[in-house]
Structure formats: structure tokens, C-alpha cells
Amino acid sequence: MVLALSAPLLILLALVSMASRRGTQRLEAVPALMIGTGLLVSSGLRRAQRRRILLEALRLAAPGQASSTEQGPGGSGVNGVGG
């Protein structure tokens, strides 16, 4: 959870730093702002790509096809052995 908050906190730190400085010293906070924004954007794009791939895989799966969590031809239990 800490890593999920690192990019927004970096952006917040950069904004606070920019607000507290005057003149050309504000430019020192710009790299942190750009890096935090880039991390958020790339994370969002990666998440959207993974979701798209998962959705396509679910759509391509045959509805009658048995999954690994369903019972096999032997009935109940693991490897067709009842318990």
C-alpha cells in the first residue's frame, strides 16, 4: 500500500514545495512533479492494458469449457477421488 501512495505523495510534496518557494526556486520542484505525474499515468495505462487483456481472454473463453476449479469427470474431490 505504501508504494501505491508514493506517486501521489510525491506530487503533493512537489506542490507544497512550489507553494512555499518564491521566484526561480519554484523550478526545483518541477522534476518531482513531472516524475510523480509520469508514474501515475504509466500506472493507469498499465492497469487499463491488463484489464483489457483479461476482458479479451474472458470473452474468448468458451462458455461450456470446464475450468480448473470445476469438478472433473470423476465426480467430487481432488483428482476424481471422493472424500
MIROPA-317303 format. One record per residue (C-alpha): x, z, y; residue number from 1; residue in one letter. Coordinates in nm, 2 decimals. Each point is the difference from the previous one (the first is absolute). Layout:
# residues N
<<X; Z; Y>; NUM; 'a'>
...
# end
This chain:
# residues 83
<<0.00; 0.00; 0.00>; 1; 'm'>
<<0.29; 0.07; 0.23>; 2; 'v'>
<<0.12; -0.36; -0.02>; 3; 'l'>
<<-0.35; -0.13; 0.08>; 4; 'a'>
<<0.01; 0.19; 0.32>; 5; 'l'>
<<0.36; -0.10; 0.10>; 6; 's'>
<<-0.09; -0.33; 0.17>; 7; 'a'>
<<-0.29; 0.13; 0.21>; 8; 'p'>
<<0.21; 0.31; 0.10>; 9; 'l'>
<<0.29; -0.23; 0.10>; 10; 'l'>
<<-0.24; -0.19; 0.22>; 11; 'i'>
<<-0.13; 0.32; 0.15>; 12; 'l'>
<<0.35; 0.13; 0.06>; 13; 'l'>
<<0.09; -0.32; 0.18>; 14; 'a'>
<<-0.31; 0.01; 0.22>; 15; 'l'>
<<0.06; 0.37; 0.09>; 16; 'v'>
<<0.36; -0.09; 0.08>; 17; 's'>
<<-0.10; -0.29; 0.21>; 18; 'm'>
<<-0.25; 0.22; 0.19>; 19; 'a'>
<<0.26; 0.27; 0.07>; 20; 's'>
<<0.27; -0.24; 0.13>; 21; 'r'>
<<0.03; -0.19; 0.33>; 22; 'r'>
<<0.13; -0.34; 0.08>; 23; 'g'>
<<0.24; -0.17; -0.23>; 24; 't'>
<<0.03; 0.29; -0.23>; 25; 'q'>
<<-0.34; -0.10; -0.14>; 26; 'r'>
<<0.17; -0.29; -0.17>; 27; 'l'>
<<0.17; 0.23; -0.24>; 28; 'e'>
<<-0.33; 0.08; -0.17>; 29; 'a'>
<<-0.09; -0.37; -0.05>; 30; 'v'>
<<0.20; -0.05; -0.33>; 31; 'p'>
<<-0.18; 0.30; -0.16>; 32; 'a'>
<<-0.33; -0.14; 0.11>; 33; 'l'>
<<0.07; -0.34; -0.14>; 34; 'm'>
<<0.13; 0.13; -0.33>; 35; 'i'>
<<-0.30; 0.23; -0.05>; 36; 'g'>
<<-0.24; -0.28; 0.09>; 37; 't'>
<<0.18; -0.24; -0.24>; 38; 'g'>
<<-0.02; 0.25; -0.28>; 39; 'l'>
<<-0.37; 0.05; 0.05>; 40; 'l'>
<<-0.06; -0.38; 0.01>; 41; 'v'>
<<0.21; -0.07; -0.31>; 42; 's'>
<<-0.17; 0.28; -0.19>; 43; 's'>
<<-0.34; -0.13; 0.09>; 44; 'g'>
<<0.09; -0.35; -0.10>; 45; 'l'>
<<0.15; 0.12; -0.33>; 46; 'r'>
<<-0.31; 0.21; -0.08>; 47; 'r'>
<<-0.23; -0.30; 0.08>; 48; 'a'>
<<0.21; -0.23; -0.23>; 49; 'q'>
<<-0.02; 0.25; -0.29>; 50; 'r'>
<<-0.37; 0.04; 0.04>; 51; 'r'>
<<-0.05; -0.38; 0.01>; 52; 'r'>
<<0.21; -0.04; -0.32>; 53; 'i'>
<<-0.20; 0.27; -0.17>; 54; 'l'>
<<-0.33; -0.15; 0.10>; 55; 'l'>
<<0.11; -0.34; -0.13>; 56; 'e'>
<<0.10; 0.15; -0.33>; 57; 'a'>
<<-0.33; 0.18; -0.03>; 58; 'l'>
<<-0.19; -0.32; 0.07>; 59; 'r'>
<<0.20; -0.20; -0.26>; 60; 'l'>
<<-0.05; 0.26; -0.27>; 61; 'a'>
<<-0.27; -0.11; -0.25>; 62; 'a'>
<<-0.30; 0.24; 0.01>; 63; 'p'>
<<-0.03; 0.02; -0.38>; 64; 'g'>
<<0.37; 0.06; -0.05>; 65; 'q'>
<<0.08; 0.35; -0.14>; 66; 'a'>
<<0.24; 0.21; 0.21>; 67; 's'>
<<0.26; 0.24; -0.13>; 68; 's'>
<<-0.22; 0.30; 0.08>; 69; 't'>
<<-0.29; -0.12; -0.22>; 70; 'e'>
<<-0.04; 0.08; -0.36>; 71; 'q'>
<<0.15; -0.25; -0.25>; 72; 'g'>
<<-0.16; -0.15; -0.31>; 73; 'p'>
<<0.06; 0.31; -0.20>; 74; 'g'>
<<-0.26; 0.21; 0.19>; 75; 'g'>
<<0.09; 0.32; 0.18>; 76; 's'>
<<0.33; 0.17; 0.04>; 77; 'g'>
<<0.36; -0.13; 0.05>; 78; 'v'>
<<0.10; -0.30; -0.20>; 79; 'n'>
<<-0.33; -0.01; -0.18>; 80; 'g'>
<<0.05; 0.34; -0.15>; 81; 'v'>
<<-0.29; 0.23; 0.05>; 82; 'g'>
<<0.04; 0.36; 0.07>; 83; 'g'>
# end
